């Protein structure tokens, strides 16, 4: 016998045998021929089967689980109940659904709160299978477990919100570093102590022909961004005079920054509160106002309890009372702007958390129609839409002193980018009204309005507000989820305002809008680099 195998592959095997005087014919086997009748099983054949099983098996598992639960009450045995459920139609499924629905509805909230429920679904399944409890017990325990989990989630969200607000109270290490470095520079470098403004420009500080911009702040980085963005967009920056008022502790680093980083065209004045020589009458009123605000802060701080933060309304009230804005001395002194600038008649006021995106020169030329303040009141979203909030969001209209004097649906005007006619302000009784309502609120147990500096300001300026175009001021970019879906609206606003806890210089600042602020940070400055402040 001989085997002949082709070298080009096993395509054919020939077997031949030679006997004594006989010739045997060779026998040939061809592999393809041998397997022609056999059907191939390939990946393409198995894949659809695996996918179908993957979809059907979870539903089958859930179905069997409910049948096992049902067997505890309606079947003689588990196998008997499963057999009837799988092969006898949908009657048992409808019955199970009705029983489950009825049990969930009957479970009362009071009983759910008192139920010592299980912590996980796995524990629930083990208990149900081991004790063979009925469907009503299963529904009750499931609802109790879900209700308890929901309460935990809500509590966690409230606490996370509080921690987020607390993060806004801190001063970043980089800003603290910047203040210390500049204060040190002020002490050792004569260039950091040069007079601001230079003597030849002092006359401009009270010249009504120039455009006067006022900024009350103790944040050097924020002040630099406001000044930089304003000068970059003004058509005539040489007409601008910038008045920066700060507190005593920030005066030297603030002065050093603007002395060593002079602006080329405008005039900058930096003044500390300790440099003002006010009358005795004004000093008494300021101290009285600050004492009342200290009592308000102490009231909410001393009465803060852990259970209060679990309720959203109480949570917001306490957070607002303890926010940095309510504790800021410079925020409270806004009501004394006419006394801060006795030689000026008209100013534009900017908060330190704004960015100027377009030319705002027209604000100084605006006619306020004998009103004291020009502010955005209406909004781009329509006649019935407020750009900020309504009066009812600030004032307590359950008190007759409030409800009898104000309309709860009126839109509150926006603070942070305003035009002030100081001459008209001095002829009004705005500051006196502010003080009277502070005292009235104190006599009524701090119940006339919710915590914050906005409410008494709205009351004091009632009837003295001139509405300006909404495109001048877009606020709310410092809240948790600012509405920045309309990029065209955001870019069209002359001034964008990061009002809210999430300031752009904090880590909690919204990254979607922080870039609009960061691009005005002078990151090439030597002090900025040393303190790792990157725009």
C-alpha positions as CSV (number, residue, x, y, z in Angstrom):
1,X,0.0,0.0,0.0
2,X,1.3,3.5,-0.9
3,X,0.1,7.0,0.1
4,X,0.5,9.9,-2.2
5,X,0.0,13.3,-0.6
6,X,0.2,16.5,-2.7
7,X,2.8,19.1,-1.5
8,X,0.5,22.0,-2.3
9,X,-1.8,21.1,0.5
10,X,-4.0,18.2,1.7
11,X,-6.4,18.5,-1.1
12,X,-6.2,14.8,-2.2
13,X,-4.9,11.5,-0.6
14,X,-4.3,8.6,-3.0
15,X,-4.0,5.0,-1.6
16,X,-2.8,2.3,-3.9
17,X,-1.9,-1.4,-3.2
18,X,0.0,-3.9,-5.3
19,X,-0.6,-7.6,-4.7
20,X,0.7,-10.9,-6.3
21,X,-0.4,-10.8,-9.8
22,X,-3.2,-8.4,-9.1
23,X,-3.6,-4.8,-9.9
24,X,-5.5,-2.8,-7.4
25,X,-7.1,0.5,-8.4
26,X,-6.1,3.5,-6.3
27,X,-8.7,5.0,-3.9
28,X,-8.8,8.9,-3.7
29,X,-10.2,10.9,-0.8
30,X,-11.0,14.6,-1.2
31,X,-11.5,16.6,2.0
32,X,-14.0,19.0,0.5
33,X,-16.0,16.2,-0.9
34,X,-16.0,14.4,2.4
35,X,-17.4,17.3,4.3
36,X,-19.7,18.6,1.6
37,X,-22.8,17.3,3.3
38,X,-21.8,18.7,6.7
39,X,-23.2,22.2,7.7
40,X,-20.7,24.7,9.0
41,X,-21.3,26.5,12.4
42,X,-19.6,29.9,12.3
43,X,-19.4,33.1,14.4
44,X,-21.9,34.8,12.1
45,X,-24.4,32.0,12.9
46,X,-23.9,32.1,16.7
47,X,-23.9,35.9,17.1
48,X,-27.6,36.5,16.5
49,X,-28.5,33.6,18.9
50,X,-26.3,35.0,21.6
51,X,-27.9,38.5,21.2
52,X,-31.4,37.1,21.4
53,X,-30.6,35.1,24.5
54,X,-29.0,38.2,26.1
55,X,-32.2,40.1,25.6
56,X,-34.6,37.4,26.7
57,X,-32.8,36.0,29.8
58,X,-33.2,39.1,32.0
59,X,-36.9,39.3,31.3
60,X,-37.2,35.6,32.0
61,X,-35.3,36.0,35.3
62,X,-37.6,38.8,36.5
63,X,-40.7,36.8,35.4
64,X,-39.5,33.7,37.4
65,X,-38.7,35.9,40.4
66,X,-42.3,37.3,40.6
67,X,-43.7,33.8,40.1
68,X,-41.6,32.6,43.0
69,X,-43.0,35.4,45.2
70,X,-46.5,34.6,44.0
71,X,-46.1,30.9,44.8
72,X,-45.9,31.8,48.5
73,X,-49.6,32.5,48.6
74,X,-51.3,31.2,45.4
75,X,-49.6,28.0,44.4
76,X,-49.2,24.6,46.1
77,X,-45.5,24.5,45.0
78,X,-43.0,26.7,43.3
79,X,-42.5,24.5,40.3
80,X,-46.3,24.2,39.9
81,X,-46.7,28.0,40.0
82,X,-43.8,28.6,37.5
83,X,-45.2,26.0,35.2
84,X,-48.7,27.6,35.2
85,X,-47.2,31.1,34.9
86,X,-45.0,30.2,31.9
87,X,-47.5,28.1,29.9
88,X,-51.0,29.1,31.0
89,X,-51.2,32.7,29.7
90,X,-51.2,36.1,31.3
91,X,-54.0,35.7,33.9
92,X,-51.5,35.2,36.8
93,X,-49.4,38.2,35.6
94,X,-52.4,40.5,35.7
95,X,-53.3,39.3,39.1
96,X,-49.8,39.8,40.4
97,X,-49.7,43.3,39.0
98,X,-53.0,44.2,40.6
99,X,-51.9,42.9,44.0
100,X,-48.5,44.6,43.8
101,X,-50.2,48.0,42.8
102,X,-52.7,47.7,45.7
103,X,-50.0,46.9,48.2
104,X,-47.8,49.9,47.1
105,X,-50.8,52.3,47.4
106,X,-51.8,50.9,50.8
107,X,-48.4,51.4,52.3
108,X,-48.6,54.6,54.3
109,X,-45.8,57.2,54.6
110,X,-46.0,57.2,58.5
111,X,-45.5,53.4,58.6
112,X,-42.7,53.7,56.0
113,X,-40.8,56.2,58.2
114,X,-41.1,53.9,61.2
115,X,-40.0,50.8,59.3
116,X,-36.6,49.5,60.1
117,X,-36.0,48.6,56.5
118,X,-33.2,46.8,54.8
119,X,-30.2,48.6,53.4
120,X,-29.8,46.8,50.0
121,X,-32.0,45.0,47.5
122,X,-29.9,41.9,48.0
123,X,-30.9,41.7,51.7
124,X,-34.5,42.2,50.7
125,X,-34.4,39.3,48.3
126,X,-32.7,37.0,50.8
127,X,-35.3,37.8,53.5
128,X,-38.2,37.3,51.1
129,X,-36.9,33.9,49.9
130,X,-35.9,32.7,53.3
131,X,-39.2,33.7,55.1
132,X,-41.5,33.1,52.1
133,X,-43.4,36.3,52.8
134,X,-46.4,37.4,50.7
135,X,-46.4,40.0,47.9
136,X,-47.9,42.7,50.2
137,X,-45.0,42.4,52.6
138,X,-42.6,42.5,49.6
139,X,-44.2,45.7,48.3
140,X,-44.2,47.4,51.7
141,X,-40.5,46.6,52.4
142,X,-39.5,47.7,48.9
143,X,-41.3,51.0,49.2
144,X,-39.9,51.6,52.6
145,X,-36.4,50.9,51.4
146,X,-36.8,53.3,48.4
147,X,-38.3,56.0,50.5
148,X,-35.4,55.8,53.0
149,X,-32.9,56.0,50.1
150,X,-34.7,59.0,48.6
151,X,-34.5,60.8,52.0
152,X,-30.8,60.1,52.2
153,X,-30.2,61.4,48.7
154,X,-32.0,64.6,49.4
155,X,-30.1,65.1,52.6
156,X,-26.8,64.5,50.8
157,X,-27.7,67.0,48.2
158,X,-28.6,69.6,50.8
159,X,-25.3,69.1,52.6
160,X,-23.3,69.2,49.4
161,X,-25.0,72.5,48.6
162,X,-23.9,73.9,52.0
163,X,-20.3,72.7,51.5
164,X,-20.4,74.3,48.0
165,X,-21.5,77.6,49.5
166,X,-18.9,77.4,52.3
167,X,-16.2,77.0,49.7
168,X,-17.1,80.4,48.4
169,X,-16.3,82.0,51.8
170,X,-12.6,81.1,51.7
171,X,-9.8,83.1,50.2
172,X,-7.7,81.1,47.8
173,X,-4.1,80.6,48.7
174,X,-3.0,82.3,45.5
175,X,-4.9,85.5,46.3
176,X,-3.5,85.5,49.9
177,X,0.0,85.1,48.5
178,X,-0.6,88.0,46.1
179,X,-1.6,90.3,48.9
180,X,1.4,89.4,51.0
181,X,3.9,89.8,48.2
182,X,2.5,93.2,47.2
183,X,2.5,94.4,50.8
184,X,6.1,93.4,51.1
185,X,6.9,95.2,47.9
186,X,5.2,98.3,49.2
187,X,7.4,98.3,52.2
188,X,10.8,97.8,50.4
189,X,10.2,99.4,47.0
190,X,9.8,103.1,46.6
191,X,8.2,102.6,43.2
192,X,5.3,100.8,44.8
193,X,4.6,103.8,47.0
194,X,4.5,106.5,44.3
195,X,1.5,108.8,44.5
196,X,-1.7,107.7,42.7
197,X,-2.6,109.5,40.6
198,X,0.5,111.6,39.8
199,X,0.3,115.3,40.9
200,X,-0.4,116.5,37.3
201,X,-3.6,114.4,37.1
202,X,-5.0,115.2,40.6
203,X,-7.4,117.8,39.1
204,X,-9.1,115.2,37.0
205,X,-10.4,113.4,40.2
206,X,-13.3,116.0,40.5
207,X,-13.5,117.2,36.9
208,X,-17.1,116.6,35.7
209,X,-15.9,116.5,32.1
210,X,-14.3,113.2,32.6
211,X,-15.9,109.8,33.0
212,X,-15.7,108.6,36.6
213,X,-15.8,104.9,37.4
214,X,-16.2,103.7,41.0
215,X,-15.1,100.4,42.4
216,X,-15.4,99.3,46.0
217,X,-13.3,96.2,46.6
218,X,-10.7,94.4,48.8
219,X,-9.9,91.9,46.0
220,X,-6.7,93.0,44.1
221,X,-7.1,90.3,41.4
222,X,-10.7,91.1,40.7
223,X,-10.0,94.9,40.6
224,X,-7.3,94.3,38.0
225,X,-9.6,92.4,35.8
226,X,-12.4,95.1,36.0
227,X,-9.9,97.8,35.1
228,X,-8.2,95.8,32.3
229,X,-11.5,94.8,30.7
230,X,-12.9,98.3,30.9
231,X,-9.9,100.0,29.3
232,X,-9.7,97.4,26.6
233,X,-13.2,98.1,25.4
234,X,-13.6,101.8,25.9
235,X,-13.6,104.0,22.8
236,X,-11.9,106.9,24.6
237,X,-10.0,105.5,27.6
238,X,-8.1,108.8,28.0
239,X,-11.4,110.3,29.4
240,X,-11.7,107.7,32.2
241,X,-10.9,108.3,35.9
242,X,-11.1,105.2,38.0
243,X,-11.7,105.5,41.8
244,X,-10.9,102.4,43.8
245,X,-12.0,102.4,47.4
246,X,-10.7,99.6,49.7
247,X,-10.3,98.8,53.4
248,X,-7.2,99.5,55.5
249,X,-5.7,96.0,55.4
250,X,-5.8,95.9,51.6
251,X,-4.8,99.5,50.9
252,X,-1.0,98.9,50.7
253,X,-1.1,95.8,48.3
254,X,-3.8,97.5,46.2
255,X,-1.8,100.6,45.9
256,X,1.4,98.7,45.1
257,X,-0.3,96.8,42.3
258,X,-1.6,99.8,40.4
259,X,1.6,101.8,41.1
260,X,3.8,99.0,39.6
261,X,1.3,98.2,36.8
262,X,0.2,101.7,35.7
263,X,-2.5,102.0,33.1
264,X,-1.3,103.9,30.0
265,X,-4.3,106.2,29.2
266,X,-6.7,106.4,32.2
267,X,-6.2,107.9,35.7
268,X,-6.4,105.6,38.7
269,X,-7.0,106.6,42.3
270,X,-6.6,104.1,45.2
271,X,-8.0,105.2,48.5
272,X,-8.4,103.5,51.8
273,X,-11.4,103.9,54.2
274,X,-8.9,105.1,56.9
275,X,-8.0,108.1,54.7
276,X,-11.6,109.6,54.8
277,X,-12.3,112.4,57.1
278,X,-16.1,112.2,57.6
279,X,-18.2,114.3,59.8
280,X,-19.3,113.2,63.2
281,X,-22.9,112.7,62.0
282,X,-21.8,110.4,59.2
283,X,-19.5,108.4,61.5
284,X,-22.4,107.8,63.9
285,X,-24.7,106.6,61.2
286,X,-22.1,104.3,59.7
287,X,-21.3,102.8,63.0
288,X,-25.0,102.3,63.7
289,X,-25.6,100.7,60.4
290,X,-22.7,98.3,60.9
291,X,-23.9,97.4,64.4
292,X,-27.3,96.5,63.1
293,X,-25.8,94.3,60.4
294,X,-23.6,92.6,62.9
295,X,-26.6,91.8,65.1
296,X,-28.4,90.3,62.0
297,X,-25.4,88.1,61.3
298,X,-25.1,87.1,65.0
299,X,-28.8,86.2,65.1
300,X,-28.6,83.8,62.2
301,X,-25.2,82.4,63.2
302,X,-26.2,81.7,66.9
303,X,-29.5,80.1,65.9
304,X,-28.1,77.9,63.2
305,X,-28.9,74.3,64.0
306,X,-28.1,71.1,62.1
307,X,-31.8,70.3,61.5
308,X,-32.3,73.7,59.8
309,X,-30.0,72.8,56.9
310,X,-32.1,69.8,56.0
311,X,-35.0,72.1,54.8
312,X,-34.3,74.0,51.6
313,X,-36.0,77.3,52.5
314,X,-34.2,77.5,55.9
315,X,-31.0,76.3,54.2
316,X,-31.0,79.2,51.7
317,X,-31.9,81.8,54.4
318,X,-29.0,80.9,56.6
319,X,-26.5,80.5,53.8
320,X,-27.4,84.0,52.5
321,X,-27.1,85.5,56.0
322,X,-23.6,84.0,56.4
323,X,-22.4,84.7,52.9
324,X,-19.3,86.9,52.3
325,X,-21.5,89.6,50.7
326,X,-23.4,90.1,54.0
327,X,-20.2,90.3,55.9
328,X,-18.4,92.7,53.6
329,X,-17.9,96.2,55.0
330,X,-17.5,97.7,51.6
331,X,-20.9,96.2,50.5
332,X,-22.7,98.0,53.3
333,X,-20.9,101.3,52.5
334,X,-22.5,101.5,49.1
335,X,-25.4,103.4,50.6
336,X,-22.8,106.1,51.5
337,X,-21.4,106.6,48.0
338,X,-22.4,110.3,47.9
339,X,-20.3,110.8,51.1
340,X,-17.4,108.9,49.6
341,X,-17.3,111.2,46.6
342,X,-18.6,114.6,47.7
343,X,-17.1,116.4,44.6
344,X,-18.7,114.1,42.0
345,X,-22.1,114.5,40.4
346,X,-22.4,111.4,38.2
347,X,-20.6,108.1,38.3
348,X,-20.8,104.6,36.9
349,X,-20.5,101.9,39.6
350,X,-19.1,98.4,38.9
351,X,-18.9,95.4,41.2
352,X,-15.6,93.7,41.4
353,X,-17.0,90.4,40.0
354,X,-17.8,91.8,36.6
355,X,-16.2,91.8,33.2
356,X,-16.7,94.6,30.7
357,X,-17.1,93.2,27.1
358,X,-18.1,96.3,25.1
359,X,-17.8,100.0,25.2
360,X,-19.9,101.5,28.0
361,X,-19.2,105.2,27.3
362,X,-22.8,105.9,26.6
363,X,-23.7,105.3,30.3
364,X,-22.1,108.6,31.4
365,X,-24.1,110.4,28.8
366,X,-27.4,108.8,29.7
367,X,-30.3,110.9,30.9
368,X,-31.8,109.4,34.0
369,X,-34.9,111.6,33.9
370,X,-34.3,113.0,37.4
371,X,-34.0,109.6,38.9
372,X,-31.1,108.6,41.1
373,X,-30.0,105.2,39.7
374,X,-30.0,103.7,36.3
375,X,-30.3,99.9,36.3
376,X,-31.5,96.9,34.3
377,X,-35.0,96.1,35.3
378,X,-36.7,94.5,32.4
379,X,-35.1,91.6,30.5
380,X,-34.5,90.1,27.1
381,X,-36.9,87.2,27.9
382,X,-40.1,89.3,27.7
383,X,-42.4,91.7,29.5
384,X,-43.4,89.3,32.2
385,X,-39.8,88.1,32.8
386,X,-37.4,89.5,35.4
387,X,-33.7,89.5,34.8
388,X,-33.0,88.8,38.5
389,X,-35.8,88.2,41.0
390,X,-39.1,89.7,42.1
391,X,-39.6,91.7,45.3
392,X,-41.3,88.6,46.9
393,X,-37.9,86.8,46.7
394,X,-36.4,89.4,49.0
395,X,-39.2,90.8,51.2
396,X,-41.6,89.1,53.6
397,X,-45.0,90.0,52.2
398,X,-46.8,88.3,55.1
399,X,-45.8,91.4,57.2
400,X,-48.3,94.3,56.8
401,X,-45.5,96.9,56.8
402,X,-44.1,95.3,53.6
403,X,-47.4,94.2,51.8
404,X,-48.9,97.7,52.3
405,X,-46.0,99.5,50.6
406,X,-44.7,97.2,47.8
407,X,-45.9,95.0,45.0
408,X,-44.7,91.4,45.4
409,X,-44.6,90.8,41.7
410,X,-42.4,93.8,40.8
411,X,-39.1,93.0,39.2
412,X,-36.0,93.8,41.4
413,X,-33.4,95.9,39.6
414,X,-29.9,94.6,39.2
415,X,-27.1,95.9,41.3
416,X,-23.5,95.6,40.1
417,X,-23.5,97.8,37.0
418,X,-25.3,101.1,37.7
419,X,-25.3,104.8,36.8
420,X,-25.7,107.1,39.8
421,X,-26.7,110.7,39.8
422,X,-25.1,111.7,43.0
423,X,-26.5,115.2,42.9
424,X,-30.1,113.9,42.8
425,X,-29.2,111.3,45.5
426,X,-28.1,114.1,47.9
427,X,-31.4,115.9,47.4
428,X,-33.4,112.8,48.2
429,X,-33.9,110.9,51.5
430,X,-32.6,107.5,50.2
431,X,-29.9,107.1,52.9
432,X,-32.3,108.1,55.7
433,X,-35.0,105.7,54.4
434,X,-32.4,102.9,54.4
435,X,-31.6,103.6,58.1
436,X,-35.2,103.8,59.1
437,X,-36.1,100.4,57.6
438,X,-33.0,98.8,59.2
439,X,-34.3,99.9,62.6
440,X,-37.9,98.9,61.8
441,X,-36.6,95.4,60.8
442,X,-34.7,95.1,64.0
443,X,-37.7,96.1,66.1
444,X,-39.8,93.4,64.2
445,X,-37.4,90.6,65.0
446,X,-35.6,90.7,61.6
447,X,-38.8,89.5,59.9
448,X,-39.4,92.1,57.3
449,X,-37.0,90.6,54.7
450,X,-34.7,87.7,54.0
451,X,-31.0,88.1,54.9
452,X,-28.8,90.1,52.5
453,X,-27.9,93.6,51.5
454,X,-30.3,93.7,48.5
455,X,-33.7,94.0,50.3
456,X,-33.1,97.2,52.2
457,X,-31.5,98.7,49.1
458,X,-34.6,97.9,47.0
459,X,-36.8,99.6,49.7
460,X,-34.6,102.7,49.9
461,X,-34.4,103.3,46.2
462,X,-38.1,102.7,45.6
463,X,-39.3,105.3,43.1
464,X,-35.8,106.5,42.2
465,X,-34.9,103.9,39.5
466,X,-34.5,104.6,35.8
467,X,-34.6,101.4,33.7
468,X,-31.8,101.0,31.1
469,X,-31.3,98.5,28.2
470,X,-31.1,94.9,29.3
471,X,-28.1,94.4,27.0
472,X,-25.9,96.5,29.3
473,X,-26.0,94.0,32.2
474,X,-26.2,90.1,32.3
475,X,-25.9,88.7,35.8
476,X,-26.2,85.3,37.5
477,X,-23.0,83.7,36.1
478,X,-21.8,82.9,39.6
479,X,-24.5,80.5,40.5
480,X,-24.3,76.7,40.3
481,X,-25.8,76.2,36.9
482,X,-25.9,79.5,35.0
483,X,-28.0,79.6,31.9
484,X,-25.3,80.0,29.2
485,X,-27.0,78.1,26.5
486,X,-27.5,81.3,24.5
487,X,-23.9,82.1,23.6
488,X,-25.0,85.0,21.4
489,X,-26.8,86.7,24.3
490,X,-23.7,86.1,26.6
491,X,-21.3,87.7,24.0
492,X,-23.7,90.6,23.3
493,X,-23.9,91.8,26.9
494,X,-21.8,94.9,27.6
495,X,-21.1,93.8,31.2
496,X,-21.3,90.2,32.4
497,X,-21.7,89.8,36.2
498,X,-20.6,86.7,38.2
499,X,-23.2,87.3,40.9
500,X,-23.5,84.3,43.2
501,X,-21.2,82.2,45.2
502,X,-19.1,80.7,42.4
503,X,-16.7,83.6,41.7
504,X,-14.4,83.0,38.7
505,X,-11.3,83.2,40.9
506,X,-12.5,80.3,43.0
507,X,-12.2,76.6,42.1
508,X,-15.9,76.2,42.2
509,X,-16.3,78.8,39.4
510,X,-18.2,77.5,36.4
511,X,-15.6,76.5,33.7
512,X,-18.1,77.3,30.9
513,X,-17.9,81.0,31.7
514,X,-14.7,81.3,33.7
515,X,-12.7,81.8,30.4
516,X,-14.4,85.1,29.8
517,X,-12.8,86.3,33.1
518,X,-9.5,84.5,32.9
519,X,-8.5,86.2,29.6
520,X,-8.2,89.5,31.4
521,X,-5.8,88.2,34.1
522,X,-2.3,89.5,33.7
523,X,-0.7,86.0,34.0
524,X,2.7,87.3,32.7
525,X,3.1,89.5,35.7
526,X,6.0,88.4,38.0
527,X,3.8,88.5,41.2
528,X,1.1,86.5,39.4
529,X,3.6,83.8,38.4
530,X,5.1,83.6,41.9
531,X,1.7,83.1,43.4
532,X,0.7,80.7,40.6
533,X,-2.3,82.7,39.4
534,X,-2.9,81.6,35.8
535,X,-5.5,83.3,33.6
